[in-house]
Amino acid sequence: MTTDWKAVESKYYMFAVRRQPIVLVRGEGTRVWDDQGKEYLDFTAGWAVNNIGHANPVVADAIAEQARTLLQTSNQFYTVPQLQLAEALVENSCMDKVFICNSGAEANEGAVKLARKYGKLHRNGSYEVITTWNSFHGRTLAMTAATGKPHDEDPFQPLPAGFVTVDYDSIDAIKAATTDRTAAVMLEPVQGEGGVNVPSNDYFAQVREWCNENGLLLIMDEVQTGLGRLGTLFGYQSFDVEPDVMTLAKALGGGVPIGAFLAKDSAAVLEPKGEHGSTFGGNALTCAAANASVRFIVDNDVPARALEMGEYLRAGLNEIQAEAEFIADVRGMGLLIALEFTSEMAPQVLNACNEAGLLMNVTRPNAVRIMPPLTVSKAEIDEALALLKAALPKAVAAANA
């Protein structure tokens, strides 16, 4: 007897996620299979988590070995995988120190705590953090306040104070919002959840200069862009600007839940007095997986591959756009790409692609986000483009029905 997993979900699971009607049971590389045996090309990669593909043997072996050795001790003790991961992250970035946690939201919470402590020590008690509209920083109560999407905030008012939201890609807006209460500016190198919004080339250089002039911390939320997604190991490298604080998660674990916030020595102001901590943060199992994933990305120059494959994918999408008047824009960096339509037909595109065997993600009613594993091949991209091209007429028909 085949289990109806959708019925099980409906009975037991809180309706917090709008799922696609697909039960995935297995993955390998860029491909996944559902409980009916249907094969799909996965161009969501677990929301930019599976940067080195599903069931990568390097990560799988690290998990298996660590699971037989040591899972968890708490941060009362030293553990080797945690320190190996810390070394890998610091030595391959512009940062000096790292704290390992469990998720992107938790990493961003830690970064904001750093900013508030920094403001207390160096800016006469300033505590506000400037963020931007259409940003996304997580779903904790504070990070909901930090996220620049009013429809995400409204159900949970009143929200924690301390965040000021301005237009993205506008240095003038940041300057106008800066006051004696400002401690930091927190930005995504490219806004992912907001629709893959790419800033002007000089935006981050201008923000960095403004932060330097005013003694503010620049926090870069690299939860989605970090670990190769934009074609550089970290997104800040794509803009030739160094932040004071950086947050990571998603791809960090190669599929296991883990996050981290990193800081330069000048911003690493939390002290070992119980000011921050985590029971499961930096546990041996997830750190072993993350260390294997990070070193695979570095040793195999996966970011360079993402840059090459991203250019190849965008070229193919541009060819499709040239023949489809209902496609308004193709934009992105590396393998973080959006396809924007002239009408709110993204749900119909998603459904048609699901049926064809191509998985993508809707970020707006008029846009889909495309983010395959960074190990995707040209042949797989060609296959995905063919599936998309075949699905689009069905999507148009459904949208106009």
N, C-alpha and C positions, 0 to 999 in steps of 0.2 A: 504493500500500500504506500502510495506517494504522499508525503506530508504536504499540506497546503500552507506553506510558510507565510504567505501573505495574510492568511486568516489568523495564524498564530500572532503575527505582528499586530494585527488589528485588535486582538483580544488583550494582549499583555503590554504592548509598548506605548509609551506616551507619544501622542501625535505632535512631535516636535520637528520632524523632518518630512518634507514633501518628497517621497521616494518615487523613483521610476519603477514601473511594474516588472522588475527584473530581480531574480534571486541569484546572485553570483556565488559560485561555490569553489572556483579554482582559477588561478592565474599563472601565467608564465610569460615573462618578458613584457611585450606590449599587448598580449592577448589574455582575455578572460572567458570563462564559460559559465553558463547559467545552469540551474538545476534540471533543465530539459535537454542539456547537451549542446545548446546553441552557442556558437563562437562569436566573439565581438572583438573589434579593435578598441582598446581602451585609450581614448584621447582625453581622459580626465585625470588619470594617474592618481586616484585617491585624493583629488583636489591638490595636486602638485606635491603629493607625498612620495609616490613611488618613482622617484627620479631615476633610479637604476633598475627599474622594471619590477614586475611581480616575481616573487619567489627567487630573487637573485641568490645564487648558491653561496656567494661569499657571506651575505648577511645570514642566510639560513644556517650555514655551518657555524657561524659565530654564536647564534642564538642556541643551537643545539649543544655546543660545547659548554657555554656558560650555564645553561639550564642544568647541566649535570654537575656543575662545580659550585656555584654560589649565586643565589638570586638576589637577596636583599639583606642588608645589615643595619640600615639607617645611617645617617650622616654622623653618628657618634664615632664612627671608625673610618679609617682610610680603606678604600677599595681600589684595586689596580685598574679595572676597566674605566672607572670614572676619571682617574688621573691620566690615563692614556688618551681618553677623549678630550679632556681639557687641554692637554699638550697639542693635540692635532688641531683643535680649533684656534688656539692662540697663535701657534707657530705659522699658521696659514692665513692669518688675518692681521689687521692693524691694531688689534686689541691686546690688552695686557692681562686681564683676569676674566674668569667666567664663573657663572653659577648655573648649575644644571637643574632643570625642573621637569614638569610633566607635559606641558602643552604650550602653544603659542600665546593663548590668553594669559597663562600664568607667567610666561616670560615677559610679556608687556606690563603686567602688574608689577613685576620686579623692577623693570626699567623705570616705571613711574615712581616707585618707592625710592630708587636712586635719585631721581630728579628732585623729589621733595626733600630728601636729606641734603642733597647738594645745595638746594635753595636755602635751607636752614643754616647751613655752614657758611655759604659764600655769597648769598644774595639777600641778606637781611630777612630771612624767613619767607622768601617767595615760594610759591607752590603750584602755580598754574602751568598747565602744559597746553601749548597750541597744537591743535590737530586740524584736519581738513575735511570738508564735505566730501561725501562718497568714499571716505576711508573705511577700513575695517580693521579693528584691533582685537576682537574677541568678544565673548558672550558672558563674561562675568559682569557683575553690576557696574563696576568701575569702568571696564573696557567697553561696555555698552554706552556709557556716558562719553567715552573718548571717541567712539565711532561716529562718523559724520553722516548718519542716516536717521532722520527723524522718525520714520515709521518703525525702526527697530527700538527707538527710545521710548516712544509714547506709552506702550503697555506697562512700563516699569517705573514711571515717574512716581515720586521724585527720585532723581538719580544723584549719585555723589557729585559734589561740586569740585571745581578745580580744572575744568577743561574749557577751552575757548576754540570754537570751530571757525575756520576761514576757508576761502576758496583755495583749491589745489592749483599749483603752478602759478602762483601769484606772490612774488616777494613783497609787493606793496601791501597785500592783505596781511602778511605776517608782521611787517613793520607797524602797520596801523594797530594791530592787536597787542603788540608788546607793551607791557607796563612794568611797574615796579613789582608786580605780583608774579611776573612770568619767570619760570625756572628753566623751561625747556621747550623745544619744538620737536614733535614726533611725526614722522612722515614715512610713507612707503615709497621705495624707489620707483615702482610702478604700482598704481592702484589696481589690485587684482579683482577683488569682489565688487569694486565699484564700476567695473566694465573694461578693465585693461586700459587704463588711462596713462599715457606716457607723457612725462613732463618735457618742457623745453630743455635744450641741451645745457643752458647756463643756469637753470633754476637752482640746482643744488649747490653750485659754486656761490651763487648769491646768498642762499640761506646760510651756508657755512660762514661766509664773510660777516653776515649780520649777527650770527651767534657769537662769533669771535669778538666783534665790536662791543657786544652787550653782555658778555659773560654768561651766555646761555648754553645749555647742553643741546646738542643735536642728536636725537635718537632716531635711528633708522630701523623701522619694523621690516625685517627681512624674513618673516615667517614664511611667506610665499615665494619670495625672490631669491632667498639664500640657497647655497649649495648647487649653483650652476644654472638655474632656471633662465636667467637673462643672457647667458653666454659668457659670464664671468663667474668665478667661484662665489663671490658675493656681489649683490647688486650695486653697492656703493662704488665698486671698481669700474662699473660701466659709466659712471659719471665723474670719475677721477676726484672724488671727495671722500674724506675720512670722517665718519661720525665719531661722537664721544661714547655712544652706547649703541649696541646692535642686538636685536632679538632674532632668535631662530627657533624653528620647530619643523613641522611638516616633513620635508625631505631629510631632516637631520637623522632620523632613525631608520630610514629605508623601509618604513612600514610599521615600526613600533612607536607607541606614543612617548614622545620626549620633547623637551624644549630647553632653551638656554638663553640667558642674557649675558652679554659680554660688555666690558667697559675698559676704557683706558684708565691708567692708574689715577689720573686726576679726577675721574668720575666714579671710581670704585670705592664709594664712601661708606658702604654698609660695614659694620664691625661685628666681630663674633661675640655679640652680647644678646643673642636672641632677636636681633632686629629683623632677621629673615631666616627662613628655613623651609624644609620640606621632608616629610616622612619618606615618600617614594622618589623624590627628585634625585637623580643621579644614581639610581640603583644599578647593581652590577649587570643585570640582564639587558636593560635597555641601552646602557652605555656600551656594552660589548657590541650590540647590533649597530649602534650609531658610529662607533669607532670604525667598524668594518666598512660601513657605508661611506663615511667621510674619506677614509683612506682609498677606497675604490674610486671615488670621484676625483680625488687629487692625482692618484697614481696613473689613472687612465685618461687624464685630461678631458673628463666628461663635459666641462663647460665649453670647450672648443667645439666639441661635437654638437652640443646644443645650439651654438651659434650657427654652425654650418647647416644643420637640419632645420633650424628656424627660418633661415633665409630660403631654403628649398621649399618649405611648406608655404611660406607667405607668397612666394612666386607662383605656386600652384593655385593658391586661393585668389591671387590677383587675376589669374587667367579666368577663373570661374566668375569673378566679379565683372570682368569685361563683357561677359555674355549674359549677365543677369542684372537687369535694371533695378531689381528689388534689393540688391546688396548695396548698402550705402558706404561701407568702409571696411577695410582690412587693416588692423593695427596691432602693434605689439613689439616685444623685444625677445630675442632668443626663442624659446619654445613656450612663451606665454603670449597667446594671440587671441584677439577678439574678431568675430565676424558680426558686423552690425547691419541690420536690415532697415528698410525705409518704413516699415510698419511693425506692429507688435506681433510678429509671427514666430518669434524664437521658440515658444512651446511646440508649435507645429513642426518646426525644423527638428527639434529634439526627438519628437515622437517618430518622425519619418526616418531619422538616422538610427534610432533604436531598432526599428523594424529591419533596416538594412544591415545592421550589425556594426554600427559605429557609435561609440559612446562619447558624448560631449556634455557640456554644462551650461545652463542658462544663468546669466548674471543679471540681466535686465529683460523686460518683455520683448525688447527689440535687438537683443544681442546674445550670442553664445560664446563661451570661453573654450578655447582649445589648448590643452596642455598635456601632451603625451609624455610618457617616460623619455628622459633625455637620451636613452639608449636606442630610441626608435631608428629604424633603417629607412633609406630612401624608398625601398620597395614597399614598406609598410605605409609610408606617406602617400605613395602613388595609389595604393589600394584604398586608403582612407579618402583621398580626393575623388576617386571614382565612385565610392559609395555615397559621398556627400553630393556629388553632381547628380547622381541618379535619384537621390532622395528629395532634392530641392523642388522639382515639379510637383511631387505629392504634397509637400509642405505648403506650397503656394495654393494648391487646390483646396486643401483643408482650411487654410486661413481665409480663403474667399468664400467658403461654403456658407 
